[in-house]
Structures are given as structure tokens and as C-alpha cells.
Amino acid sequence: MQYLKIYTFLLFIIPSLIGSAQINKEDIPPSFKLYKYYPDSSLKAIYETKNNMLHGYSIEFDSNGKPAAIGKYKNNIKKGKWHYSDWTIIHYKKTTHEVYTPPYCGIGDLPRMKKFYKLVDKHLNHKK
């Protein structure tokens, strides 16, 4: 029963603490060269580029300014694993994609949640 309480705390409290504030443009690492905005001027996505193409990491934000997705582009095409804030993982291959959702056992959400926030934190705060 104690593990259920801890899991519930981690699942609902920590994401709201981590992603509660909008990111400021001054806080974005210089490796992200391209920005897209929602009509209300809030940040929609940031992209790493190479030779004027989307190439490298991208972080997409929801309309509240919280990180919604993180993954890589290669030559303007999504590649590899993209992690989403709902803990879905989509694996992009060439021009197709496969949705990866492990069988639901309840505990699978926690590692995916941690991976999503670890990736976002790593790329927004220059952590290795």
C-alpha cells in the first residue's frame, strides 16, 4: 500500500512541479536556433538546426508552456524515439512511425515519465 502512495505522488505531483512554468527565451541553450510560436506568442517548439534544416534535438511545448515532446530530427524528418509528456514513445523510421506502448501494468509509466523529464532537463540545462 505504501508503494501505491509513493507511485501516486510521483505520477501526479512531480510533473506539475517540474513543468509548471513557461520557459523564457533567455533560458534556451544556444544550440537551439529556431523557434516557433503559438498565435498568443507563447513558445510552441525549439529546434536545433544544421545547414538551415531541422537537425538534432527538438522540444515541443503545449499551449501552457510545458514541455510536450522531445526527440530528434535528421534533415527535416523526425528520427528515432520521440518521448511525449503523456509518456507515449513513438519510434520514427524513415517516413513511417511506430507507436510504442508497453503492456499496461501501472509501473511502466514511472520510467517513461522519468526519461521524458530527464531528457528535457538535460537539453534545456546543458546537463550531460
C-alpha positions, 0 to 999 in steps of 0.5 A: 500500500505504501508503494501505491502512495509513493507511485501516486505522488510521483505520477501526479505531483512531480510533473506539475512541479517540474513543468509548471512554468513557461520557459523564457527565451533567455533560458534556451541553450544556444544550440537551439536556433529556431523557434516557433510560436503559438498565435498568443506568442507563447513558445510552441517548439525549439529546434536545433538546426544544421545547414538551415534544416531541422537537425538534432534535438527538438522540444515541443511545448503545449499551449501552457508552456510545458514541455510536450515532446522531445526527440530528434530530427535528421534533415527535416524528418523526425528520427528515432524515439520521440518521448511525449509528456503523456509518456507515449514513445513513438519510434520514427523510421524513415517516413513511417512511425511506430507507436510504442506502448508497453503492456499496461501494468501501472509501473511502466509509466514511472520510467517513461515519465522519468526519461521524458523529464530527464531528457528535457532537463538535460537539453534545456540545462546543458546537463550531460 
